[in-house]
Amino acid sequence: MSFLNPLTILFWLGIYGSILAKTAGISTGYEIILVSIAILMGIIFVDFIYAFYPVSLENYYLYSF
């Protein structure tokens, strides 16, 4: 599963860190928490799409013909 792949985790931590570093200089503590939650929810959402979407496409193509 893509969600548990160590390279994927390192990639998203790099994205998260760079966005958080840019935001930390111009935002309050509350805004940083909101941005952090939004980033983490987006990462989880994208990883679940990567993990489960190909399986559903495979099932669609196997049984549609």
CHARMM-style PDB file with segment names, atoms N, HN, CA, C and O in Angstrom:
ATOM      1  N   MET     1       0.844  -1.172   0.000  1.00  0.00      PROA
ATOM      2  CA  MET     1       0.000   0.000   0.000  1.00  0.00      PROA
ATOM      3  C   MET     1       0.894   1.240   0.000  1.00  0.00      PROA
ATOM      4  O   MET     1       1.899   1.293   0.709  1.00  0.00      PROA
ATOM      5  N   SER     2       0.527   2.206  -0.779  1.00  0.00      PROA
ATOM      6  HN  SER     2      -0.290   2.163  -1.355  1.00  0.00      PROA
ATOM      7  CA  SER     2       1.310   3.427  -0.907  1.00  0.00      PROA
ATOM      8  C   SER     2       1.400   4.200   0.401  1.00  0.00      PROA
ATOM      9  O   SER     2       2.393   4.882   0.657  1.00  0.00      PROA
ATOM     10  N   PHE     3       0.390   4.096   1.205  1.00  0.00      PROA
ATOM     11  HN  PHE     3      -0.416   3.543   0.996  1.00  0.00      PROA
ATOM     12  CA  PHE     3       0.338   4.860   2.452  1.00  0.00      PROA
ATOM     13  C   PHE     3       1.458   4.473   3.412  1.00  0.00      PROA
ATOM     14  O   PHE     3       1.914   5.315   4.185  1.00  0.00      PROA
ATOM     15  N   LEU     4       1.909   3.233   3.383  1.00  0.00      PROA
ATOM     16  HN  LEU     4       1.539   2.549   2.755  1.00  0.00      PROA
ATOM     17  CA  LEU     4       2.929   2.759   4.309  1.00  0.00      PROA
ATOM     18  C   LEU     4       4.334   2.708   3.703  1.00  0.00      PROA
ATOM     19  O   LEU     4       5.274   2.278   4.371  1.00  0.00      PROA
ATOM     20  N   ASN     5       4.486   3.133   2.473  1.00  0.00      PROA
ATOM     21  HN  ASN     5       3.722   3.483   1.931  1.00  0.00      PROA
ATOM     22  CA  ASN     5       5.771   3.119   1.810  1.00  0.00      PROA
ATOM     23  C   ASN     5       6.684   4.186   2.433  1.00  0.00      PROA
ATOM     24  O   ASN     5       6.299   5.354   2.483  1.00  0.00      PROA
ATOM     25  N   PRO     6       7.877   3.818   2.906  1.00  0.00      PROA
ATOM     26  CA  PRO     6       8.768   4.799   3.544  1.00  0.00      PROA
ATOM     27  C   PRO     6       9.170   5.952   2.627  1.00  0.00      PROA
ATOM     28  O   PRO     6       9.315   7.082   3.093  1.00  0.00      PROA
ATOM     29  N   LEU     7       9.352   5.687   1.338  1.00  0.00      PROA
ATOM     30  HN  LEU     7       9.234   4.768   0.960  1.00  0.00      PROA
ATOM     31  CA  LEU     7       9.698   6.773   0.419  1.00  0.00      PROA
ATOM     32  C   LEU     7       8.551   7.756   0.250  1.00  0.00      PROA
ATOM     33  O   LEU     7       8.779   8.958   0.114  1.00  0.00      PROA
ATOM     34  N   THR     8       7.333   7.263   0.257  1.00  0.00      PROA
ATOM     35  HN  THR     8       7.148   6.286   0.368  1.00  0.00      PROA
ATOM     36  CA  THR     8       6.175   8.139   0.182  1.00  0.00      PROA
ATOM     37  C   THR     8       6.080   8.997   1.432  1.00  0.00      PROA
ATOM     38  O   THR     8       5.785  10.189   1.351  1.00  0.00      PROA
ATOM     39  N   ILE     9       6.328   8.401   2.572  1.00  0.00      PROA
ATOM     40  HN  ILE     9       6.568   7.433   2.637  1.00  0.00      PROA
ATOM     41  CA  ILE     9       6.285   9.150   3.828  1.00  0.00      PROA
ATOM     42  C   ILE     9       7.344  10.249   3.824  1.00  0.00      PROA
ATOM     43  O   ILE     9       7.058  11.377   4.225  1.00  0.00      PROA
ATOM     44  N   LEU    10       8.559   9.940   3.379  1.00  0.00      PROA
ATOM     45  HN  LEU    10       8.791   9.024   3.053  1.00  0.00      PROA
ATOM     46  CA  LEU    10       9.613  10.958   3.315  1.00  0.00      PROA
ATOM     47  C   LEU    10       9.271  12.056   2.325  1.00  0.00      PROA
ATOM     48  O   LEU    10       9.531  13.230   2.589  1.00  0.00      PROA
ATOM     49  N   PHE    11       8.697  11.694   1.197  1.00  0.00      PROA
ATOM     50  HN  PHE    11       8.487  10.740   0.982  1.00  0.00      PROA
ATOM     51  CA  PHE    11       8.297  12.696   0.212  1.00  0.00      PROA
ATOM     52  C   PHE    11       7.282  13.663   0.803  1.00  0.00      PROA
ATOM     53  O   PHE    11       7.446  14.879   0.699  1.00  0.00      PROA
ATOM     54  N   TRP    12       6.232  13.127   1.424  1.00  0.00      PROA
ATOM     55  HN  TRP    12       6.099  12.139   1.508  1.00  0.00      PROA
ATOM     56  CA  TRP    12       5.191  13.997   1.963  1.00  0.00      PROA
ATOM     57  C   TRP    12       5.673  14.795   3.172  1.00  0.00      PROA
ATOM     58  O   TRP    12       5.209  15.913   3.396  1.00  0.00      PROA
ATOM     59  N   LEU    13       6.596  14.238   3.951  1.00  0.00      PROA
ATOM     60  HN  LEU    13       6.973  13.330   3.769  1.00  0.00      PROA
ATOM     61  CA  LEU    13       7.171  15.023   5.049  1.00  0.00      PROA
ATOM     62  C   LEU    13       7.978  16.204   4.513  1.00  0.00      PROA
ATOM     63  O   LEU    13       7.987  17.274   5.120  1.00  0.00      PROA
ATOM     64  N   GLY    14       8.644  16.018   3.395  1.00  0.00      PROA
ATOM     65  HN  GLY    14       8.637  15.148   2.902  1.00  0.00      PROA
ATOM     66  CA  GLY    14       9.355  17.124   2.756  1.00  0.00      PROA
ATOM     67  C   GLY    14       8.407  18.202   2.270  1.00  0.00      PROA
ATOM     68  O   GLY    14       8.672  19.390   2.452  1.00  0.00      PROA
ATOM     69  N   ILE    15       7.312  17.806   1.658  1.00  0.00      PROA
ATOM     70  HN  ILE    15       7.096  16.840   1.510  1.00  0.00      PROA
ATOM     71  CA  ILE    15       6.299  18.757   1.203  1.00  0.00      PROA
ATOM     72  C   ILE    15       5.699  19.491   2.407  1.00  0.00      PROA
ATOM     73  O   ILE    15       5.577  20.716   2.408  1.00  0.00      PROA
ATOM     74  N   TYR    16       5.333  18.725   3.419  1.00  0.00      PROA
ATOM     75  HN  TYR    16       5.432  17.730   3.419  1.00  0.00      PROA
ATOM     76  CA  TYR    16       4.741  19.293   4.628  1.00  0.00      PROA
ATOM     77  C   TYR    16       5.702  20.280   5.287  1.00  0.00      PROA
ATOM     78  O   TYR    16       5.295  21.371   5.685  1.00  0.00      PROA
ATOM     79  N   GLY    17       6.962  19.906   5.403  1.00  0.00      PROA
ATOM     80  HN  GLY    17       7.293  19.020   5.080  1.00  0.00      PROA
ATOM     81  CA  GLY    17       7.945  20.776   6.047  1.00  0.00      PROA
ATOM     82  C   GLY    17       8.167  22.068   5.293  1.00  0.00      PROA
ATOM     83  O   GLY    17       8.273  23.129   5.908  1.00  0.00      PROA
ATOM     84  N   SER    18       8.240  22.003   3.971  1.00  0.00      PROA
ATOM     85  HN  SER    18       8.154  21.142   3.471  1.00  0.00      PROA
ATOM     86  CA  SER    18       8.477  23.229   3.203  1.00  0.00      PROA
ATOM     87  C   SER    18       7.285  24.176   3.264  1.00  0.00      PROA
ATOM     88  O   SER    18       7.462  25.390   3.371  1.00  0.00      PROA
ATOM     89  N   ILE    19       6.085  23.637   3.197  1.00  0.00      PROA
ATOM     90  HN  ILE    19       5.941  22.651   3.110  1.00  0.00      PROA
ATOM     91  CA  ILE    19       4.894  24.488   3.294  1.00  0.00      PROA
ATOM     92  C   ILE    19       4.770  25.076   4.689  1.00  0.00      PROA
ATOM     93  O   ILE    19       4.440  26.252   4.845  1.00  0.00      PROA
ATOM     94  N   LEU    20       5.030  24.270   5.694  1.00  0.00      PROA
ATOM     95  HN  LEU    20       5.297  23.315   5.567  1.00  0.00      PROA
ATOM     96  CA  LEU    20       4.934  24.756   7.066  1.00  0.00      PROA
ATOM     97  C   LEU    20       5.995  25.814   7.358  1.00  0.00      PROA
ATOM     98  O   LEU    20       5.724  26.766   8.090  1.00  0.00      PROA
ATOM     99  N   ALA    21       7.186  25.666   6.804  1.00  0.00      PROA
ATOM    100  HN  ALA    21       7.405  24.893   6.209  1.00  0.00      PROA
ATOM    101  CA  ALA    21       8.241  26.656   7.016  1.00  0.00      PROA
ATOM    102  C   ALA    21       7.877  27.996   6.387  1.00  0.00      PROA
ATOM    103  O   ALA    21       8.166  29.046   6.960  1.00  0.00      PROA
ATOM    104  N   LYS    22       7.246  27.972   5.215  1.00  0.00      PROA
ATOM    105  HN  LYS    22       7.011  27.118   4.750  1.00  0.00      PROA
ATOM    106  CA  LYS    22       6.817  29.214   4.574  1.00  0.00      PROA
ATOM    107  C   LYS    22       5.682  29.868   5.363  1.00  0.00      PROA
ATOM    108  O   LYS    22       5.632  31.092   5.484  1.00  0.00      PROA
ATOM    109  N   THR    23       4.786  29.062   5.890  1.00  0.00      PROA
ATOM    110  HN  THR    23       4.827  28.067   5.792  1.00  0.00      PROA
ATOM    111  CA  THR    23       3.612  29.569   6.592  1.00  0.00      PROA
ATOM    112  C   THR    23       3.957  30.082   7.986  1.00  0.00      PROA
ATOM    113  O   THR    23       3.318  31.016   8.469  1.00  0.00      PROA
ATOM    114  N   ALA    24       4.941  29.500   8.631  1.00  0.00      PROA
ATOM    115  HN  ALA    24       5.461  28.742   8.238  1.00  0.00      PROA
ATOM    116  CA  ALA    24       5.250  29.829  10.019  1.00  0.00      PROA
ATOM    117  C   ALA    24       5.708  31.273  10.182  1.00  0.00      PROA
ATOM    118  O   ALA    24       5.483  31.873  11.233  1.00  0.00      PROA
ATOM    119  N   GLY    25       6.331  31.827   9.185  1.00  0.00      PROA
ATOM    120  HN  GLY    25       6.513  31.340   8.331  1.00  0.00      PROA
ATOM    121  CA  GLY    25       6.831  33.191   9.298  1.00  0.00      PROA
ATOM    122  C   GLY    25       5.767  34.255   9.238  1.00  0.00      PROA
ATOM    123  O   GLY    25       5.980  35.361   9.734  1.00  0.00      PROA
ATOM    124  N   ILE    26       4.622  33.959   8.644  1.00  0.00      PROA
ATOM    125  HN  ILE    26       4.448  33.060   8.241  1.00  0.00      PROA
ATOM    126  CA  ILE    26       3.604  34.995   8.432  1.00  0.00      PROA
ATOM    127  C   ILE    26       2.268  34.683   9.093  1.00  0.00      PROA
ATOM    128  O   ILE    26       1.309  35.432   8.906  1.00  0.00      PROA
ATOM    129  N   SER    27       2.178  33.613   9.853  1.00  0.00      PROA
ATOM    130  HN  SER    27       2.958  33.005  10.005  1.00  0.00      PROA
ATOM    131  CA  SER    27       0.894  33.191  10.416  1.00  0.00      PROA
ATOM    132  C   SER    27       0.946  33.140  11.935  1.00  0.00      PROA
ATOM    133  O   SER    27       2.016  33.090  12.540  1.00  0.00      PROA
ATOM    134  N   THR    28      -0.237  33.153  12.531  1.00  0.00      PROA
ATOM    135  HN  THR    28      -1.106  33.194  12.039  1.00  0.00      PROA
ATOM    136  CA  THR    28      -0.349  32.969  13.975  1.00  0.00      PROA
ATOM    137  C   THR    28      -0.348  31.486  14.306  1.00  0.00      PROA
ATOM    138  O   THR    28      -0.387  30.646  13.407  1.00  0.00      PROA
ATOM    139  N   GLY    29      -0.305  31.164  15.580  1.00  0.00      PROA
ATOM    140  HN  GLY    29      -0.273  31.847  16.310  1.00  0.00      PROA
ATOM    141  CA  GLY    29      -0.289  29.767  16.004  1.00  0.00      PROA
ATOM    142  C   GLY    29      -1.530  29.010  15.580  1.00  0.00      PROA
ATOM    143  O   GLY    29      -1.443  27.850  15.176  1.00  0.00      PROA
ATOM    144  N   TYR    30      -2.700  29.663  15.668  1.00  0.00      PROA
ATOM    145  HN  TYR    30      -2.770  30.606  15.996  1.00  0.00      PROA
ATOM    146  CA  TYR    30      -3.955  29.022  15.283  1.00  0.00      PROA
ATOM    147  C   TYR    30      -3.971  28.710  13.790  1.00  0.00      PROA
ATOM    148  O   TYR    30      -4.407  27.631  13.388  1.00  0.00      PROA
ATOM    149  N   GLU    31      -3.500  29.647  12.966  1.00  0.00      PROA
ATOM    150  HN  GLU    31      -3.146  30.523  13.293  1.00  0.00      PROA
ATOM    151  CA  GLU    31      -3.468  29.418  11.526  1.00  0.00      PROA
ATOM    152  C   GLU    31      -2.497  28.305  11.151  1.00  0.00      PROA
ATOM    153  O   GLU    31      -2.757  27.542  10.221  1.00  0.00      PROA
ATOM    154  N   ILE    32      -1.383  28.207  11.867  1.00  0.00      PROA
ATOM    155  HN  ILE    32      -1.172  28.827  12.622  1.00  0.00      PROA
ATOM    156  CA  ILE    32      -0.414  27.140  11.601  1.00  0.00      PROA
ATOM    157  C   ILE    32      -1.029  25.782  11.899  1.00  0.00      PROA
ATOM    158  O   ILE    32      -0.808  24.821  11.162  1.00  0.00      PROA
ATOM    159  N   ILE    33      -1.795  25.699  12.970  1.00  0.00      PROA
ATOM    160  HN  ILE    33      -1.974  26.479  13.569  1.00  0.00      PROA
ATOM    161  CA  ILE    33      -2.465  24.437  13.303  1.00  0.00      PROA
ATOM    162  C   ILE    33      -3.479  24.079  12.225  1.00  0.00      PROA
ATOM    163  O   ILE    33      -3.556  22.922  11.811  1.00  0.00      PROA
ATOM    164  N   LEU    34      -4.260  25.055  11.764  1.00  0.00      PROA
ATOM    165  HN  LEU    34      -4.197  25.995  12.101  1.00  0.00      PROA
ATOM    166  CA  LEU    34      -5.237  24.791  10.705  1.00  0.00      PROA
ATOM    167  C   LEU    34      -4.564  24.360   9.405  1.00  0.00      PROA
ATOM    168  O   LEU    34      -5.026  23.433   8.739  1.00  0.00      PROA
ATOM    169  N   VAL    35      -3.473  25.033   9.045  1.00  0.00      PROA
ATOM    170  HN  VAL    35      -3.098  25.786   9.585  1.00  0.00      PROA
ATOM    171  CA  VAL    35      -2.752  24.661   7.825  1.00  0.00      PROA
ATOM    172  C   VAL    35      -2.160  23.267   7.971  1.00  0.00      PROA
ATOM    173  O   VAL    35      -2.190  22.484   7.021  1.00  0.00      PROA
ATOM    174  N   SER    36      -1.623  22.944   9.138  1.00  0.00      PROA
ATOM    175  HN  SER    36      -1.598  23.579   9.910  1.00  0.00      PROA
ATOM    176  CA  SER    36      -1.057  21.616   9.373  1.00  0.00      PROA
ATOM    177  C   SER    36      -2.114  20.528   9.235  1.00  0.00      PROA
ATOM    178  O   SER    36      -1.870  19.498   8.607  1.00  0.00      PROA
ATOM    179  N   ILE    37      -3.275  20.752   9.813  1.00  0.00      PROA
ATOM    180  HN  ILE    37      -3.473  21.589  10.323  1.00  0.00      PROA
ATOM    181  CA  ILE    37      -4.355  19.775   9.709  1.00  0.00      PROA
ATOM    182  C   ILE    37      -4.798  19.605   8.258  1.00  0.00      PROA
ATOM    183  O   ILE    37      -5.028  18.486   7.800  1.00  0.00      PROA
ATOM    184  N   ALA    38      -4.917  20.723   7.538  1.00  0.00      PROA
ATOM    185  HN  ALA    38      -4.730  21.633   7.910  1.00  0.00      PROA
ATOM    186  CA  ALA    38      -5.336  20.650   6.134  1.00  0.00      PROA
ATOM    187  C   ALA    38      -4.306  19.905   5.294  1.00  0.00      PROA
ATOM    188  O   ALA    38      -4.674  19.106   4.433  1.00  0.00      PROA
ATOM    189  N   ILE    39      -3.026  20.156   5.530  1.00  0.00      PROA
ATOM    190  HN  ILE    39      -2.727  20.806   6.229  1.00  0.00      PROA
ATOM    191  CA  ILE    39      -1.976  19.474   4.775  1.00  0.00      PROA
ATOM    192  C   ILE    39      -2.007  17.979   5.072  1.00  0.00      PROA
ATOM    193  O   ILE    39      -1.962  17.165   4.149  1.00  0.00      PROA
ATOM    194  N   LEU    40      -2.081  17.614   6.330  1.00  0.00      PROA
ATOM    195  HN  LEU    40      -2.117  18.275   7.080  1.00  0.00      PROA
ATOM    196  CA  LEU    40      -2.084  16.192   6.698  1.00  0.00      PROA
ATOM    197  C   LEU    40      -3.316  15.471   6.162  1.00  0.00      PROA
ATOM    198  O   LEU    40      -3.214  14.330   5.710  1.00  0.00      PROA
ATOM    199  N   MET    41      -4.476  16.117   6.206  1.00  0.00      PROA
ATOM    200  HN  MET    41      -4.560  17.043   6.574  1.00  0.00      PROA
ATOM    201  CA  MET    41      -5.682  15.496   5.646  1.00  0.00      PROA
ATOM    202  C   MET    41      -5.548  15.322   4.124  1.00  0.00      PROA
ATOM    203  O   MET    41      -5.983  14.308   3.578  1.00  0.00      PROA
ATOM    204  N   GLY    42      -4.956  16.296   3.449  1.00  0.00      PROA
ATOM    205  HN  GLY    42      -4.602  17.120   3.893  1.00  0.00      PROA
ATOM    206  CA  GLY    42      -4.724  16.173   2.012  1.00  0.00      PROA
ATOM    207  C   GLY    42      -3.765  15.046   1.677  1.00  0.00      PROA
ATOM    208  O   GLY    42      -3.972  14.312   0.711  1.00  0.00      PROA
ATOM    209  N   ILE    43      -2.708  14.909   2.481  1.00  0.00      PROA
ATOM    210  HN  ILE    43      -2.539  15.506   3.265  1.00  0.00      PROA
ATOM    211  CA  ILE    43      -1.748  13.827   2.266  1.00  0.00      PROA
ATOM    212  C   ILE    43      -2.421  12.473   2.442  1.00  0.00      PROA
ATOM    213  O   ILE    43      -2.220  11.568   1.632  1.00  0.00      PROA
ATOM    214  N   ILE    44      -3.210  12.332   3.485  1.00  0.00      PROA
ATOM    215  HN  ILE    44      -3.373  13.068   4.143  1.00  0.00      PROA
ATOM    216  CA  ILE    44      -3.912  11.069   3.727  1.00  0.00      PROA
ATOM    217  C   ILE    44      -4.878  10.770   2.585  1.00  0.00      PROA
ATOM    218  O   ILE    44      -4.965   9.632   2.126  1.00  0.00      PROA
ATOM    219  N   PHE    45      -5.597  11.779   2.131  1.00  0.00      PROA
ATOM    220  HN  PHE    45      -5.527  12.704   2.504  1.00  0.00      PROA
ATOM    221  CA  PHE    45      -6.550  11.614   1.036  1.00  0.00      PROA
ATOM    222  C   PHE    45      -5.846  11.150  -0.239  1.00  0.00      PROA
ATOM    223  O   PHE    45      -6.291  10.199  -0.880  1.00  0.00      PROA
ATOM    224  N   VAL    46      -4.759  11.811  -0.606  1.00  0.00      PROA
ATOM    225  HN  VAL    46      -4.397  12.583  -0.084  1.00  0.00      PROA
ATOM    226  CA  VAL    46      -4.029  11.452  -1.828  1.00  0.00      PROA
ATOM    227  C   VAL    46      -3.442  10.054  -1.714  1.00  0.00      PROA
ATOM    228  O   VAL    46      -3.483   9.288  -2.677  1.00  0.00      PROA
ATOM    229  N   ASP    47      -2.897   9.713  -0.557  1.00  0.00      PROA
ATOM    230  HN  ASP    47      -2.864  10.335   0.225  1.00  0.00      PROA
ATOM    231  CA  ASP    47      -2.313   8.375  -0.399  1.00  0.00      PROA
ATOM    232  C   ASP    47      -3.363   7.277  -0.485  1.00  0.00      PROA
ATOM    233  O   ASP    47      -3.090   6.212  -1.039  1.00  0.00      PROA
ATOM    234  N   PHE    48      -4.548   7.508   0.045  1.00  0.00      PROA
ATOM    235  HN  PHE    48      -4.770   8.373   0.496  1.00  0.00      PROA
ATOM    236  CA  PHE    48      -5.603   6.510  -0.079  1.00  0.00      PROA
ATOM    237  C   PHE    48      -6.076   6.379  -1.520  1.00  0.00      PROA
ATOM    238  O   PHE    48      -6.419   5.281  -1.958  1.00  0.00      PROA
ATOM    239  N   ILE    49      -6.101   7.472  -2.256  1.00  0.00      PROA
ATOM    240  HN  ILE    49      -5.823   8.364  -1.900  1.00  0.00      PROA
ATOM    241  CA  ILE    49      -6.445   7.385  -3.678  1.00  0.00      PROA
ATOM    242  C   ILE    49      -5.395   6.555  -4.410  1.00  0.00      PROA
ATOM    243  O   ILE    49      -5.739   5.678  -5.202  1.00  0.00      PROA
ATOM    244  N   TYR    50      -4.106   6.829  -4.147  1.00  0.00      PROA
ATOM    245  HN  TYR    50      -3.826   7.542  -3.504  1.00  0.00      PROA
ATOM    246  CA  TYR    50      -3.039   6.051  -4.781  1.00  0.00      PROA
ATOM    247  C   TYR    50      -3.115   4.577  -4.400  1.00  0.00      PROA
ATOM    248  O   TYR    50      -2.795   3.711  -5.214  1.00  0.00      PROA
ATOM    249  N   ALA    51      -3.530   4.290  -3.186  1.00  0.00      PROA
ATOM    250  HN  ALA    51      -3.790   4.994  -2.525  1.00  0.00      PROA
ATOM    251  CA  ALA    51      -3.539   2.910  -2.720  1.00  0.00      PROA
ATOM    252  C   ALA    51      -4.726   2.110  -3.249  1.00  0.00      PROA
ATOM    253  O   ALA    51      -4.575   0.924  -3.543  1.00  0.00      PROA
ATOM    254  N   PHE    52      -5.898   2.722  -3.378  1.00  0.00      PROA
ATOM    255  HN  PHE    52      -6.020   3.685  -3.139  1.00  0.00      PROA
ATOM    256  CA  PHE    52      -7.105   1.961  -3.690  1.00  0.00      PROA
ATOM    257  C   PHE    52      -7.664   2.191  -5.083  1.00  0.00      PROA
ATOM    258  O   PHE    52      -8.418   1.349  -5.571  1.00  0.00      PROA
ATOM    259  N   TYR    53      -7.338   3.273  -5.736  1.00  0.00      PROA
ATOM    260  HN  TYR    53      -6.725   3.958  -5.340  1.00  0.00      PROA
ATOM    261  CA  TYR    53      -7.903   3.553  -7.050  1.00  0.00      PROA
ATOM    262  C   TYR    53      -7.471   2.540  -8.108  1.00  0.00      PROA
ATOM    263  O   TYR    53      -8.321   2.093  -8.879  1.00  0.00      PROA
ATOM    264  N   PRO    54      -6.196   2.154  -8.186  1.00  0.00      PROA
ATOM    265  CA  PRO    54      -5.822   1.140  -9.199  1.00  0.00      PROA
ATOM    266  C   PRO    54      -6.545  -0.192  -9.026  1.00  0.00      PROA
ATOM    267  O   PRO    54      -6.826  -0.871 -10.014  1.00  0.00      PROA
ATOM    268  N   VAL    55      -6.847  -0.570  -7.804  1.00  0.00      PROA
ATOM    269  HN  VAL    55      -6.618  -0.019  -7.001  1.00  0.00      PROA
ATOM    270  CA  VAL    55      -7.559  -1.831  -7.578  1.00  0.00      PROA
ATOM    271  C   VAL    55      -8.964  -1.743  -8.150  1.00  0.00      PROA
ATOM    272  O   VAL    55      -9.446  -2.699  -8.756  1.00  0.00      PROA
ATOM    273  N   SER    56      -9.621  -0.615  -7.966  1.00  0.00      PROA
ATOM    274  HN  SER    56      -9.229   0.162  -7.473  1.00  0.00      PROA
ATOM    275  CA  SER    56     -10.976  -0.488  -8.494  1.00  0.00      PROA
ATOM    276  C   SER    56     -10.966  -0.437 -10.020  1.00  0.00      PROA
ATOM    277  O   SER    56     -11.885  -0.951 -10.658  1.00  0.00      PROA
ATOM    278  N   LEU    57      -9.943   0.176 -10.612  1.00  0.00      PROA
ATOM    279  HN  LEU    57      -9.197   0.594 -10.093  1.00  0.00      PROA
ATOM    280  CA  LEU    57      -9.846   0.180 -12.072  1.00  0.00      PROA
ATOM    281  C   LEU    57      -9.592  -1.219 -12.612  1.00  0.00      PROA
ATOM    282  O   LEU    57     -10.140  -1.598 -13.647  1.00  0.00      PROA
ATOM    283  N   GLU    58      -8.771  -1.978 -11.920  1.00  0.00      PROA
ATOM    284  HN  GLU    58      -8.326  -1.670 -11.079  1.00  0.00      PROA
ATOM    285  CA  GLU    58      -8.491  -3.344 -12.350  1.00  0.00      PROA
ATOM    286  C   GLU    58      -9.765  -4.178 -12.324  1.00  0.00      PROA
ATOM    287  O   GLU    58     -10.029  -4.934 -13.259  1.00  0.00      PROA
ATOM    288  N   ASN    59     -10.548  -4.050 -11.272  1.00  0.00      PROA
ATOM    289  HN  ASN    59     -10.334  -3.436 -10.513  1.00  0.00      PROA
ATOM    290  CA  ASN    59     -11.798  -4.790 -11.193  1.00  0.00      PROA
ATOM    291  C   ASN    59     -12.770  -4.351 -12.273  1.00  0.00      PROA
ATOM    292  O   ASN    59     -13.508  -5.176 -12.810  1.00  0.00      PROA
ATOM    293  N   TYR    60     -12.782  -3.066 -12.600  1.00  0.00      PROA
ATOM    294  HN  TYR    60     -12.182  -2.396 -12.164  1.00  0.00      PROA
ATOM    295  CA  TYR    60     -13.669  -2.566 -13.642  1.00  0.00      PROA
ATOM    296  C   TYR    60     -13.304  -3.178 -15.002  1.00  0.00      PROA
ATOM    297  O   TYR    60     -14.177  -3.625 -15.746  1.00  0.00      PROA
ATOM    298  N   TYR    61     -12.020  -3.190 -15.308  1.00  0.00      PROA
ATOM    299  HN  TYR    61     -11.311  -2.827 -14.703  1.00  0.00      PROA
ATOM    300  CA  TYR    61     -11.615  -3.729 -16.601  1.00  0.00      PROA
ATOM    301  C   TYR    61     -11.739  -5.243 -16.680  1.00  0.00      PROA
ATOM    302  O   TYR    61     -11.966  -5.782 -17.764  1.00  0.00      PROA
ATOM    303  N   LEU    62     -11.597  -5.931 -15.573  1.00  0.00      PROA
ATOM    304  HN  LEU    62     -11.413  -5.493 -14.693  1.00  0.00      PROA
ATOM    305  CA  LEU    62     -11.729  -7.390 -15.589  1.00  0.00      PROA
ATOM    306  C   LEU    62     -13.168  -7.826 -15.859  1.00  0.00      PROA
ATOM    307  O   LEU    62     -13.395  -8.800 -16.578  1.00  0.00      PROA
ATOM    308  N   TYR    63     -14.129  -7.121 -15.295  1.00  0.00      PROA
ATOM    309  HN  TYR    63     -13.945  -6.331 -14.711  1.00  0.00      PROA
ATOM    310  CA  TYR    63     -15.523  -7.568 -15.359  1.00  0.00      PROA
ATOM    311  C   TYR    63     -16.374  -6.786 -16.360  1.00  0.00      PROA
ATOM    312  O   TYR    63     -17.562  -7.079 -16.500  1.00  0.00      PROA
ATOM    313  N   SER    64     -15.811  -5.808 -17.052  1.00  0.00      PROA
ATOM    314  HN  SER    64     -14.846  -5.569 -16.938  1.00  0.00      PROA
ATOM    315  CA  SER    64     -16.636  -5.034 -17.972  1.00  0.00      PROA
ATOM    316  C   SER    64     -16.696  -5.640 -19.367  1.00  0.00      PROA
ATOM    317  O   SER    64     -17.565  -5.270 -20.157  1.00  0.00      PROA
ATOM    318  N   PHE    65     -15.794  -6.561 -19.686  1.00  0.00      PROA
ATOM    319  HN  PHE    65     -15.089  -6.862 -19.044  1.00  0.00      PROA
ATOM    320  CA  PHE    65     -15.773  -7.120 -21.041  1.00  0.00      PROA
ATOM    321  C   PHE    65     -16.258  -8.533 -21.075  1.00  0.00      PROA
ATOM    322  OT1 PHE    65     -16.301  -9.145 -22.142  1.00  0.00      PROA
TER     323      PHE     65
END
